[in-house]
Amino acid sequence: MIEIFIGVSAFLFLLILFFILRKKKKITKEVKFTSLPEKNISVDNKKKEIVKEFELTVLGTDEKAKRTSRNRQMLLMEMSSYDEVILELSKEKNNIWVLNENRYDIGYLRKEDRDLILPYIENNEYSIETGVERFFRSERGESLIIYVTVLGFI
């Protein structure tokens, strides 16, 4: 009986410790995102303002996608809302890959969305902020919608 009590107590202690450490990790993440100085600067009396905002669906997140060394569904399960994502233009400029914060491939943008974003990616006068807007489940598994905010000096 005492062994069971000790086992349950140890399990509860480890569970509480896990959640405490997980919460500290999220606090560190928030500090990382709020400490980006280039987002709030002005150059030659010009202010950085929102030029365009997009909400785009990421394709290729289904279970059978094979481009990445890690399972995309597992990568999506590790992410949460408002995590940063990275848009990476392929060398041929025929695709825009969506990467998570650790630069793992989680999918790509459809051709129509690529054509909307490409002029801003190729122009150095704009900067782009991206992140997870929300997740949704389909018959193929977990999918996500990202937000893309284009900023420019006005």
Salt bridges, closest charged atoms under 4 A:
GLU55 OE1 - ARG134 NH1 3.25
GLU78 OE2 - ARG70 NH2 2.84
ASP83 OD1 - LYS29 NZ 3.70
GLU88 OE1 - ARG103 NH2 2.45
GLU101 OE1 - LYS29 NZ 3.82
ASP105 OD2 - ARG67 NH1 2.72
ASP105 OD2 - ARG72 NH2 2.60
GLU112 OE1 - ARG110 NE 3.89
ASP113 OD2 - ARG110 NE 3.28
ASP115 OD2 - LYS111 NZ 3.24
ASP115 OD1 - ARG114 NH2 2.87
GLU122 OE2 - LYS93 NZ 3.33
GLU129 OE2 - LYS39 NZ 3.74
GLU142 OE1 - ARG137 NH2 3.16
